[in-house]
Amino acid sequence: MQQSMSLPADIHQTEKTLAEAVKLVRQYNISPAKADEILAGLYLLTDKNRLKRRVCQFIFLTVLRNKPLIESAIAAFSKRRPKSDLSALLQCAAAEILDNPENSPKIVNTYVQFAKNSLSLGEAKFCNAVLRKFPSFFQDFKERALSFEKKAVLYGHPLFIAERWRRRFGEEAALSIMQRNQRPSKVYLRKCFSQGADEAFERNSDILSPVDAFEGFYALSRGGFERIAPLLKDGFAYIQDPSTGIAARMLSPKSGMKVLDLCAAPGGKGRLLADIMKENSLLPGAAPADESLIVSVDKGTRRMALLRDNFKRENIVKNIQVDCDIVNSSLAGALESAGAPLEYDAIFLDAPCSNSGVLGRRPDARFRLSESDFSACADIQLSMLNMAEKFLKDGGKIAYSTCSIDEVENEAVVERFLKLHPQFSARGSTFTGSEDSDGCGAFILERLT
Ligand SMILES: C[S@@+](CC[C@H](N)C(=O)[O-])C[C@H]1O[C@@H](n2cnc3c(N)ncnc32)[C@H](O)[C@@H]1O
């Protein structure tokens, strides 16, 4: 999903746009589904008005990023929780005030006018009284948020997540992860291994800046989205966070290898693995790239359709796609039915996880997590690794990758795996993320011969 950047200060909100933003937030309040699903499920995919789409998406995601603080503000000025329409309207107004405090008077007037036209007179009066207090409430909160607990509210994270990070990384690092998660995410592109990609990136070098320490990744400047559409269409670029390259580069499969990509959909890392094998085919003595094979496994028709779409341009590295629930059904049976091998030189497992490393990009995920989710994910991850190991050749390597920065899902899973499989050695670590990358876990488990 493309996340919007901050709104221009002089943007003119129409009532229709506000109504849509309020509808998104109301929908989330009633049934807190994933933000992507709510954005896709309402009008957004069909609406042609890009600015309106951007404004709605921005307001919605800013509400989610600041949910604890906005809820404190609403609770401070209303005895009972306001009804759903009114509550969503107050949340949207609060998000805009937080984004642009200097513009508060105009924002308050716009929303009060909107309340007059769309709610009862009593509710509009209530809005007027409450919204005028929000700017100073937020200002005071910021100035007085000296404790770690208050800062967790200010930076929009549930306290139990903040505490986990404080215990693991220390207070300063925990605060800096939370602060980073509050900024609207940038868009990054990976340059694909494709004839013409270098020239296409060169032509767009004014909007694409290389990311330090992440070879092949570029940050897209604001407003550049329309211009890169042809690069995506022509297969020169893929929208991907730089952190997604870490585990794939650590594995760096040779050209000609058989690679099993587990939990592969929609296929971002699989496409990178294919590109790495093509790059490696240029090394002296390497096997031709077209002897390489990636078998991509994921479950469900929708995820598999995305994977198929992503691989449709790949015409050098062979690809077999297998729809299989690798926890609840036989992977061996599914591979056999698809005509895929049962032994691999390298396995990439991009396991489902808590997503704790990508909470900036997915602000809704922080509010779905609970303390027990980390160990529940870890048990599934370990069972997936145990299953993956059965398909690995002697001397082969498994890349274990997560979008989590939690020790329980990263180092602890690897340690549990090594206890069960002493013939493996491991390297890798948790990356907490940076200004230019999400957090992740990336490990290589190598079967000793
Ligand atoms: C982190 S995502 C994978 C992203 C993917 N590797 C990529 O780079 O585009 C995790 C994937 O695990 C898949 N998954 C979760 N449980 C699974 C299971 N039991 N069997 C197969 N796939 C599963 C999900 O469908 C999801 O696509």
The ligand as a Gaussian input file, in Angstrom:
#p B3LYP/6-31G(d) Opt

LIG

0 1
 C        5.499000     -12.191000       5.416000
 S        4.298000     -12.792000       4.331000
 C        5.276000     -13.321000       2.991000
 C        5.759000     -12.235000       2.087000
 C        6.467000     -12.786000       0.860000
 N        7.569000     -13.645000       1.185000
 C        6.956000     -11.698000      -0.052000
 O        8.146000     -11.369000      -0.046000
 O        6.160000     -11.134000      -0.779000
 C        3.871000     -14.288000       5.072000
 C        3.099000     -15.240000       4.192000
 O        2.906000     -16.445000       4.925000
 C        1.783000     -17.070000       4.373000
 N        1.354000     -18.132000       5.283000
 C        0.918000     -18.002000       6.567000
 N        0.611000     -19.199000       7.078000
 C        0.843000     -20.110000       6.104000
 C        0.673000     -21.522000       6.009000
 N        0.221000     -22.233000       7.037000
 N        0.973000     -22.124000       4.845000
 C        1.427000     -21.417000       3.792000
 N        1.609000     -20.079000       3.813000
 C        1.305000     -19.438000       4.950000
 C        0.789000     -15.928000       4.233000
 O       -0.222000     -16.250000       3.301000
 C        1.700000     -14.790000       3.775000
 O        1.659000     -14.679000       2.375000

